[in-house]
Amino acid sequence: MNMNMNGNGNGDGNGNGNNNIINNINNILNMNNLNGNNPGIQFDGDLDLDPFFGAFARDPGSAAAQLAPTHWPMPLKIPEEANEWSDIPRGFVCSITQSLITQPALLVSPQLSGVPSYELEAIKQWLQQQSRDPKSNTALRDYQLLPNEDLYRAIDDWIQWRLARHPQ
């Protein structure tokens, strides 16, 4: 998958976000070269994710794999009746468990066109049984599970709002 990285991006407000991304990727690649690892990747602004994500699966000690967070937040504490609420936003429900997500995990893979979120334990079990994305049924050669901190905060905020608005 190639993606042109020369547009506006998140950054300093002057459109330099993509330049920051390119610089960070080049720094990672340079670190790999300094450590004697030369995966043959050169980055010129066109993003081919297969070699980058492939590093996760091939070499867990690589610079790319070291970017992966090692800290997962504790699962959200939700009231017992929460899964009976009829007003749960669709994006807060795991498509595997059909329950409110308490520990959101991003499934990142070069084989997927998007980055879906699932309940961490549910997607781990799913992927142990079959290397396919549950939503699209796409076969996954390389993938990484990462905490979805934004979704975690959004669900937590929504639960607090819901409890304040509808006290039990």
N, C-alpha and C positions, 0 to 999 in steps of 0.2 A: 504494500500500500504506500503510495507516495502522496505527500501532502506538502504543498507549497507553504513555506514558513515566512514569506515575505510580506505579510499583511499586518493589519493592526492586531495587537495582542494585549494581554494584561501586562502591565508593567508600570512605568513611571508616568503614564498619562500622555506621553509623546509618541506612542506607537513603538516603544523599544522593548516591549514584552517578549516578542519573538526573538529579537536579538539576544536577550537574556537567556532564552531557552537554548538557542543555538550555541551560545558561549558555554553554558553549563554542560551540554552534551559533548562539545569538543574538549572541555576540561576533563570529563570522565574518560573519554577516549585517550587523551594524553596521559592520564594517570595509569591506564592499562598498559600503554606503551612503555612508560617508565618502569613498571614492575616486570617487564619482560614478556608481557602478554600482548601479542599483536593480533587481534582478531581480524585484521584486514578491513576494518571499517574506517571510512573517511566521511566526514559530514560536511556538506557544502550548502546546506539549507534545504535540501529535499529530504524529507524524513521517510526512510525505509525502515519500518519498525521490526521486520523479521530478524535482522542481525542483532538489534538492540535487545528485544525481548527474549530472543534465543539465548542470550547470555544468562538469563535467570535460570533456565532449565539446564544448560550445559555446565555452568560453573557458579555454584552458589557463593563462592568467595570472590567473584569478579567485582569490579567497581560498580557495574550496573546493578548487581544483586545487592550490594551493600547499601544502595539507596533505599531499598525496601525498609519500611518502618518495622521495628522489632516489637514495638509496644502497641498492644491492642487495648482499647478502653474496656473497662468492665461492662458487662451487659447492662442495659438500662433496666431499672426497677420499674415495673409497671403494675398497676392494680390488677387483681385477679379478673375483674369484670371487663378489662380493657378490650379483650378480643370479642366481646359481645357488643361493643359500641358499633353503631351503624354508620357513624360519620367519620370513620378512619380514612384519611386520604389514601387513594389507590397506591401512590408511590411509597407509602410507609408499610405496605403489606408485602411479605416475601412470597414470591410466586411458587416456591417449593412447599412451604409450611402453611400458606394461606393465613398467617398470623402476623400481628404487628411485629416489625423487626426490632430486636433489642440490641443487636451487635452487627451493624451493617458492614458488609464486605463487598468491595468492588472486585469484579472479575475482569482483569485486564489481560487481553490476549490480542496478538496481531491478527488472529483469525476472525475476530469479531469487529463489526463496524461500529459498535457502541461499547459502553462500559456499564453493564448492568450491575445492580446491587442485590444482594441476597443476605439472608441470615447466615452468619459465619459458620456455625456448626452444621447447618443444613447443606450449604454449598460444599463444605469439606467432605461430608459423607457422600453427597451426590457425585463429586469428582473422583472419589475413591472407587466408586462402582462403575462409573463410565466417564470418559473424557469428552464430554459434550456439554455445551451450554444448555441449561434447562429451558430457556425461553425460545431460542432459535434452533436448537438441536444441531448446531454447528459443531463439528469435530474440532477439538482443541489439541494442537501439538504442544504449544507453549502457553503457559498462563501464570499469572501471579495473583494472589489474593492480597488486597490492601484495605486498611480501614477506611471507611467512608465517613470521615469526621464531620463533614457538612450535613450529611443525612442524619447522623447520630444526634447532632445539636438540634436539627430541625424537629426530629421526632420527640426529643426531650422537651423542647420548648412547647410543642403542640400538646403533649401530655399535661404539662403544667397549666397551660391555658385551658385545656379541656376540663381538668379537675377544678380549677378556679371558677369556671363558668357553670359547670354542672356538678356541684358538690353532692357527694353520696349521702 
